[in-house]
Amino acid sequence: VSMKMALSADEDVLTYTKGSVDTVIEYHTMKIPRGGEYVLVLSDGTTVYLNAESELMYPVKFRGNDRRVFLKGEAYFDVAPDPDCPFYVVTDDYRVRVLGTVFNIRNYEKSDVEVMLAKGSVAMQTTSGQNLFCLKPGQKATFSPAQQAFDITDTPISNILLLKYGVVSLTNASVGEILDAIQQEMDVRVVCEGTADPRKRHNFNFQKGSSPESVVELLGFICTGLTFNIQK
C-alpha cells in the first residue's frame, strides 16, 4: 500500500479474522483529523481520496474473491478494474458494490448519506448483500437513516470530481450546512451574526487551500443581511 500524505493522519493496525482461523486479513485503519485530507493507493491500485474527519479500514493486501473496505466519513474512490473480484465499500447502513469505477461517498455521523457516481456503475446493497438499485453516471443517491429511504437525483459529474482536486462543492445547502462544511474542512469556528432563514438554499464552492477569511468573506457576499466572523 503506497500513501501520499496531504495533511496529517493517524493510522492504527489491527488483525481481522474472516472465516476459518487459517484466513487472517490484516487491516489498517486510517483516521483523518478535522481540517485534514489524505490520498491512499491500495494494494490493488485503487486510489482513495479521504476527506476531513473520515476513517477508512482497509486490508494491507486483498485476499479471497472480493475486495472490501469500511468507511466512515467521506471519500472519493477510483477503483482498479477486476471483473473477477468485486470491490465493496461498507458503511453502517449499506454497502456499495463495484467492479471498476469512479464515485464519491459521504457518510458522516448524524447526516444523510450520499453516493455520487462519475463513471461506471455501482450497486447499492444492504449490509447483508441484498440488491437495492444501481446508479448511472451523473446520479446521486441520498439515504436518510431516520426514514430508511433513498432518493435518487441527477448531479453534474464535475461536482463529483471536485473532491479529488481539493474543492468542496455544496448544492442546495442551507447556511448552517455551509458553515458546518467550512468548520470541518478548515478546522475553524465561524460565528453568524443575524438569523439565517433555514428555508433558503445556496450553491457554494470553496477551495480547501484558500484562507478561511476569504471563504467566509465569499459566503457573506451570497448571504444578504448576514455577517460571518471567524472566532479565534
PEMO-V603391 format. One record per helix or strand of 2 or more residues. SS is the DSSP state (h for helix, s for strand). FROM is the first residue (numbers start at 1). LEN is the number of residues. Records with the same first field share a line. If there is no record, write none. Layout:
SS=FROM-LEN, FROM-LEN
This chain:
s=2-4, 9-9, 24-9, 38-4, 47-4, 55-5, 66-13, 86-5, 95-4, 102-6, 113-7, 122-4, 131-5, 139-6, 149-6, 167-7, 189-5, 202-6, 227-5
h=157-9, 175-12, 212-11
